[in-house]
């Protein structure tokens, strides 16, 4: 019995040492800030990005694009605050049977718990977009951890689900350090290969503009970033889904994401 207790204690001590060592290693990594961007392909061919960004994502298990050999799409929304259009978006997704991922902030969790519950109940992924939406590069390690843990804890309080697997760094700003630390906390960083300027609620240009912007950039394996505050997106989404499905595209969950 004493031998078993000793073995268990030794195992726990070694596990703690390994985690602590990994954490200290991450703290010493390069914290040069990078502002995520993608390079659109021509004629609906896949987007690319800076080779150094790709190398870092490969190293720490992040994604900005899926399998470019298949006509698969990953629909994601950033939800910093509610502007009245998420219920419409959820209605459309339910009608079409399309999964999506919603990346939420602390503000959204505090003000829209019922919509968060609905996202989960209707089979969507809820991802972490940080509590206060800071640049994760600019905060220290403990603050970064707190930013992510507070979202996870509030999400669990609302839904009863303790797991949160995906992170979208606020404003797409990242470094090797933030990728490493968030990976150690159990997150897969999700960037994007399709987006347009849709977040300015005072500069909406109509559903046709949203439709055209999405359709001219869509490509196999696209991780699509849309903002739920956009009236244009809400009005264009049903038509976008219908026409992309007619083109042979299938909408997938991030849980099915493969390179």
C-alpha positions, 0 to 999 in steps of 0.5 A: 500500500505504501509503495502504491502511494509513493508511486502515485506521489512520484507520478504526480510530482513528475507531471507537475515538473513537466507542466512547470517546465513546459510553462517556463519554456513558453515564457521564454519564447519569442513574443514578437507580435504578428497581425494575422492576415491571409492572401486571397487566391484568384478565381476561388482558389485557396488563400495562403499566408505568410510562411512564418505564420504557417510554420508557427501554426504547424508547430503549435497545432493552429489552423487558418484553413482546412483541407484544400483538396475538398469542397469543405467550409467552416463557418465561424462568427466572432461575438463580442457583443450582441446587435440583434442579429444572432437569433436570425443567424441561428434561425437560418443555421437551424433551418439549413442544418449547418454547424457553426462556431461562435467565439464569445467574449466575457461581455457576451457571456454576461449579457447573452446567456440565453443565446449561448445556451441556444448555440450549444443546444442547437449543436454549435461550438462556442469558442473562446475570444477572451474575457476583455478582448485584449491583445494577448501579446501585450498581457503577461502570462498570468493575465493571459491565463485569466482572460481565457479561464474566466471565459471558460468558467462563465461558459461552464456556469451557463451551460454546464459544459466544462470543455472549451477547445478553440481560441480565436485571438482578439483582433488576430494578434498573436506571437509564438509565446501566445500560441504556445501558452494557449496550446498548453492550456488546451486550446487550438488557435483558429484564424481564418482564410476568408473575411471581409470588412463586415464589423463596422455597424455604421458602414453596412453596405447591404446584403448584396455586398455581403453576398458578393464579398463572401462568394468571390473569396470562398474556396475549398477548405475555407475557415470563414470569419463573419461578425454577428453584429453585421446586418448584411451578414444576417440578411445574406447568410441564407442565400450564401449557404444555399448557393454554396451548397449548390456549388457542391460545398459542405459545411463542417464543424471545427471538430472535423477540421483537417489539413 
